[in-house]
Amino acid sequence: MSKKEEREALRNYSMKFLELSPVKESLLKYYETTYQAGALDAKTKRLIALCGGLVSGCKGCILGQAALAVQEGASAEELLETCAVAMSLGGTMAWSHVSMVVEYLEESGLIE
């Protein structure tokens, strides 16, 4: 399964959870508000979230935030630099998850 397919599957089950959840509206509002441009632009917020996902080992966060950062205009270089920051914080645990970002970038044609 490609990283894009993995991301989509994780997203679909997350959305199914939301549909069944009594807190759907408040969770969606919180999520949307969090990632709107404010003191930080949306791209920067997505890169920060990617770093957090890498350090915590959250596959859905890593794949989702990488894709959303690219949608917000992040370059491959910015994603890879974010990976380096995550590695400085999370050591080999974060490093072990960087491969997901590299694979996503290759599949997306952003790196060779």
C-alpha positions in Angstrom: 0.0 0.0 0.0 1.4 3.4 -0.9 1.8 6.2 1.6 -1.0 8.1 -0.1 -3.3 5.1 0.2 -2.3 4.6 3.9 -3.0 8.2 4.6 -6.4 8.0 2.9 -7.3 4.8 4.9 -6.3 6.4 8.2 -8.3 9.5 7.3 -11.4 7.5 6.3 -11.5 5.7 9.7 -10.9 9.0 11.5 -13.8 10.5 9.6 -15.9 7.5 10.4 -15.1 8.0 14.1 -16.2 11.7 13.8 -19.5 10.7 12.2 -20.2 8.4 15.1 -18.9 10.9 17.8 -21.1 13.2 19.8 -18.4 15.8 19.8 -17.9 15.9 16.0 -18.8 19.6 15.6 -16.6 20.8 18.4 -13.6 18.7 17.3 -13.9 19.9 13.7 -14.2 23.5 14.8 -11.1 23.2 17.1 -9.1 21.5 14.3 -10.0 24.1 11.7 -9.3 27.0 14.0 -6.0 25.6 15.1 -4.6 25.4 11.6 -5.9 28.8 10.3 -3.3 31.4 9.7 -2.7 33.6 12.7 0.5 34.7 14.3 1.9 31.7 12.4 1.0 31.0 8.8 -0.8 27.7 8.0 2.3 26.1 6.3 4.4 26.7 9.4 1.7 25.2 11.6 1.6 22.1 9.4 5.4 21.8 9.6 5.3 22.1 13.4 2.6 19.4 13.5 4.7 17.2 11.2 7.6 17.5 13.7 5.3 16.6 16.5 4.0 13.6 14.6 7.5 12.4 13.9 8.6 12.8 17.5 5.5 11.0 18.8 5.5 8.3 16.1 1.9 9.0 15.0 1.7 7.5 11.4 -1.6 9.4 10.6 -0.1 12.7 11.8 3.1 12.2 9.8 1.4 11.3 6.5 -1.5 13.7 7.0 0.7 16.7 8.0 3.2 16.1 5.3 0.5 16.1 2.7 -1.2 19.2 4.2 2.1 21.0 4.5 2.7 20.4 0.8 -0.9 21.7 0.0 0.0 24.8 2.0 3.1 25.4 -0.2 5.8 23.6 1.7 8.7 22.4 -0.4 10.5 19.0 -0.1 13.4 20.9 1.4 11.2 22.3 4.1 9.8 18.9 4.9 13.2 17.4 5.1 14.5 20.2 7.3 11.5 19.6 9.6 12.5 15.9 9.7 16.0 17.0 10.8 14.5 19.2 13.6 12.3 16.2 14.7 15.4 14.0 14.8 17.2 16.5 17.0 14.3 16.3 19.5 13.3 12.6 19.2 16.6 10.9 18.3 16.5 7.5 16.6 12.8 7.1 17.5 11.9 10.1 15.3 14.6 9.1 12.7 12.8 5.7 12.3 9.7 7.5 11.1 11.4 9.9 8.7 11.3 7.2 6.0 7.5 7.8 5.7 8.1 11.4 4.7 10.8 10.4 2.2 8.6 7.8 0.7 5.6 10.3 0.5 7.9 12.8 -1.2 9.1 10.2 -3.7 5.5 9.0 -4.5 4.5 12.7 -4.9 7.3 13.3 -7.4 8.8 16.0 -5.1 12.2 14.1 -4.8 13.9 11.4 -6.8 
